[in-house]
Structures are given as structure tokens and as C-alpha cells.
Amino acid sequence: MRFNTAIISLVALISCQAFQIPQHVINSNLIRTIDLTGSAVQETVAVAIINQHTEPVNEYIVAIPSQVKPHLSYITAKDKKTSTPLQISVGQYDPESQSFYYKIDFAAPLPPKEKLVAIINLSYSHVLTPFPAEVPQNGKPLYLYESNVYIYSPYHTEKQKTNIKLPQGSIESYTKHPEPVEAKGNKLTYGPFTPQKPYAYSPLKVHFEKTLPILTLTNVRREIEVSHLGGNLAIEEHQNIRHDGAKLKGFFSRLDFQRAVMYQQNPPSALFSLKTAFPPSASDVYFRDEIGNVSTSRYVSSKDSFFLDMRPRYPIFGGWNYTWYHGYNLPLQEHLKVDNGRYHLKVPFVGPINDAVMDDVEVRIILPEGAENVQLSLPFDIDSVEHSTHHTYFDTTGRYVLILKKKNVVIEHVQNILVSYDYPTIRLLQKPFAASAFFLVAFMLSMIVSRTEFFISKKKTA
């Protein structure tokens, strides 16, 4: 086992050493924007790429430091001029710079001396650290963000600037070098800077106040059940939420909590309610936790959708957890289309809830009994896909189940997935036949039992 591991490591090392980044591409101008207002940190990089080579260039490399890579949840790129999405593929690991490379393929080769402006969006999870780690119930929640003042790029950068958007609140401290640095309201601006070499680095630290909670859904189990016979799409989600802010120092006082909420004096950084958006055609919505039905919930309707405002049984402070599940039904015709006898189901991978990061997501798609030739199409990569069988009432052969698993999920993953399958019409009669056979056998057994004498001798009548 050790020998095989050593061979794999050696092959990976040789392939990494063979990977060279051509330096005939430069970043002529770069504007980097970091948004720290949510649970996940959003980073947008607008970069003007110039080809200084004598031949066309087909790709652009994005470097992610190894210590940051586990926190990277999502990355996309597009051409700013045409808004055309650019394909991104995971490159290799470079042991010399300790970086992971992502390759962006241009829609068309970039001619010599020409410029292309690309917009790169990145999303990071679990990069905000509560500092201090514990605060009193009505204390000020503070967080620490650490990064790089410069863009971490394998190319030479002529001009760059970094903007940091902070929540409404006080800024305790921030890095003031290199200059120029400007702090205005809830915004920090670093630069513009003079030309920098590849992999330029200068530590960046921002210590700021954030009253909104930092939420993490540690486990999400989403079940999507398709019923052709009933024309229904049933969705149920089991979730466990955790507040990743500073832990509560001391005991919890319900009186102080109600007073702070009522008079809005230093309101605590706690989660009061969970808001989940549903499609406007959703029906039979329910919300329950480990104890049972939660009555402190209300529906808020809007034009295109409606929200379920769910209030937990207690406010969720830093380090606290809450577990619940909710579900609803949708008309099947809104999500299922038929093309040349083949069915195409389009459903969201996950459903949005508040501003939360999802650590571990499992999506179970239960197709009707008799579905075959199942194919899956995803707009992003996932960790694993499993195929299984699910049995429920009056099932004979069982239902086809797709089990999708993915870690480190953010709001950008709320996209539709496509499941295509064949479903012969005769299969619609499978469950009615099974139910009829069951009841027929039950009636026959009942008739036989009612007419059978279980005594050795007949009873004597008076």
C-alpha cells in the first residue's frame, strides 16, 4: 500500500514539475472586490489580459494558494464584453509555489497585442474568524479576515486595486501598509499599486463588527420524489444549522434578550428566524423539528414566490445548533417535460435558506417505479453519484434512486440539475395492479379464514 502511494505521489510530482506557465501574458489592469457582508466571502476580479506573444493565446491561469484551496467553494469566469461564460477546468498542483492552478479557456484565441477583459467570481467558506472567540450576550460581535493585499497571480501585474466591502458597523483595525489605503464608511480601498511581480504577497488583516450571524448548514438531506400517477413532485429537506459566530460567554438571559430586541439596544448577534423561499405553486407546506410541529411560523406571499418565516423555539447564538425539516408539494408538469417519449426532470440542486454555507449536502432523487436508462446532467462538479433502489407502499421491483453528494456548497450552487429517463406507459399500471392483487389476496384470505373451522369438535347448542 505504501509502495502504491509513493508511485502515485511521484507521478503527480513529475506532472506538476512539467507544468509551466508561459509569461507572455500580463495583467495590464486589475480591480479586485472582496465582499465580507455574508456568511460566505465573495470575491470578484476584473482583469484586463494582454497577449504579448507573437502567437494567439487560448488560456489564462488562476492560482489558488494551497492554504486557501479547501475554502474555495465556487469559481466562474466570463468575458466582460460579450458576457460569454468561459470554461474553467482544474489544473495541477505546483509544489514550488504551493498553489493549485485553474485554467480558463477563452471563447476564441486572443490575438497578439490584443486585450480581453475577464470577470472572475470566487466564493469562499469558513474564512471569517470570530475574534474574540467568546462574547457576552449583548456584547459586540467582531470578526477577523485575513488575506493578501495584492492579487495572487502567476502573471506580471501592471496596475491593481483592492476594494473591501464591510457590513454596516465599526472597523476595529485594518492593515495600513502598503499605501495608499483609504477607509470610507464601510469600504476599504488599497491602491492603485505600482507594477508587481508574479505571486506578490503582502498580509492583509481586517478586524470588523458584524451583527448578522454567520450560519452553516452542517448537514442537508434533500429528497425529491416523482409521482407520475399522482402528477406530483414531493420535496422534503432535513437540515441542521449552526451559528459559527463568537460563542456565548456566561449564561443566557431571556429577559435581557427580550429587552434588547424590544428596544434595539445592542441587539445580540443571534438567529431569530429562518426564511425559506418556495415556488408560488407550492402547496401543503409543513415545518417540524425534533419535538414536533412548530407553530411560530408564518407565510409571506409575494408576486413570484412566497416565504416561510420559521421561528425556532429559541434564539441561536454562536456555537448553538438547531435541527428541523420542512417539505412541500409541486405540480409535476412544471418540472417534467416529455420529448420523443423520453422524460426530462429539471429541479434545483439545493434550496436557498437565509445566508448560509452548506458543509455536507445529500440529494436523493426518487424516480417512479419502472424508470430506466437514467442520465444525469449537472452544471458543476459534485463529489459522488450513487445509484440505488427505494421501496415504498405497493412497490414490487422498487424505485430508481439517484444519490448526489457534495461538500462545501454555497448560494451559487442553487442551480437546476437535469435528470433524463425512459418510462414505458405500461409501467403506469404496475402499481394499480400490485394494489389490486394485494387487496384480492387479502379478501381471499379473509374469506378462507372466515369459513374455516378451527375447533376439533363442533360446539353443542343449548
Order of alpha helices (4+ residues) and beta strands (2+ residues): alpha-beta-beta-beta-beta-beta-beta-beta-beta-beta-beta-beta-beta-beta-beta-beta-beta-beta-beta-beta-alpha-beta-beta-beta-beta-beta-beta-beta-beta-beta-beta-beta-beta-alpha
